[in-house]
């Protein structure tokens, strides 16, 4: 039996289309990618999202909500690492 090579989606190399459309956002088989709007048409909170690396637990204030949320997440990850491979 001959194995067929599975190809991924085509990569768009058209620079004009990449600067005017949100390429790859359309999840349907038919239709086009949405056009990008001018920056004034997007909400202000969109530009305030932190996209950088996650700050350490020690860099946060101990009485903040983000501190306790990060502490809980780290403890869950630690617990999962410790119990990985152990049978019930």
C-alpha positions in Angstrom: 0.0 0.0 0.0 1.4 3.4 -1.0 1.3 6.1 1.7 0.1 9.5 0.5 1.9 12.6 1.7 -0.3 14.9 3.7 0.2 18.5 2.9 -0.6 21.4 5.2 -2.4 24.6 4.2 -0.8 26.8 1.6 1.2 29.7 2.9 0.2 33.1 1.5 3.2 35.0 0.2 1.3 38.0 -1.4 2.5 41.0 0.6 -0.5 43.2 -0.4 -3.0 40.6 0.8 -1.1 40.0 4.0 -1.3 43.8 4.8 -5.0 44.2 4.0 -6.6 40.9 5.2 -6.5 38.8 8.3 -5.1 35.7 6.5 -5.9 32.4 8.2 -8.8 33.7 10.3 -11.6 32.2 8.2 -12.4 28.7 9.6 -15.0 27.8 7.0 -14.2 26.0 3.7 -15.9 28.7 1.7 -15.6 32.4 2.0 -12.8 34.9 2.3 -10.6 36.1 5.1 -11.9 39.3 6.7 -10.4 42.7 5.7 -8.4 44.6 8.3 -9.9 47.8 9.4 -8.2 51.1 10.3 -6.7 51.2 13.9 -9.3 53.8 14.9 -12.2 51.3 14.3 -10.9 48.8 16.9 -11.6 49.1 20.6 -9.1 50.7 22.9 -8.7 47.6 25.2 -7.3 45.6 22.2 -4.1 47.7 22.3 -3.7 47.2 26.1 -3.5 43.4 26.0 -0.1 42.2 27.4 1.5 40.0 24.7 4.9 39.7 26.3 6.3 36.9 28.5 4.4 36.0 31.7 5.9 37.6 34.8 7.2 35.5 37.6 5.2 34.9 40.8 7.8 36.8 42.8 7.4 39.9 40.7 3.7 40.2 41.6 2.1 41.8 44.6 1.0 39.2 47.2 -2.4 40.8 47.7 -3.4 40.9 44.0 -5.8 38.6 42.2 -3.2 37.9 39.5 -0.7 36.6 42.2 -3.2 34.1 43.7 -4.3 33.0 40.2 -0.7 32.3 39.2 0.1 30.6 42.5 -2.8 28.2 42.0 -1.8 27.5 38.4 1.8 26.7 39.5 0.7 24.5 42.3 -1.6 22.5 39.9 1.3 22.1 37.4 3.6 21.0 40.2 1.1 18.5 41.5 0.5 17.1 38.0 4.3 16.7 37.4 4.7 14.9 40.7 1.9 12.5 40.0 2.7 11.9 36.4 3.1 8.2 35.7 1.7 7.0 39.1 -1.1 4.6 38.8 -4.3 5.0 40.9 
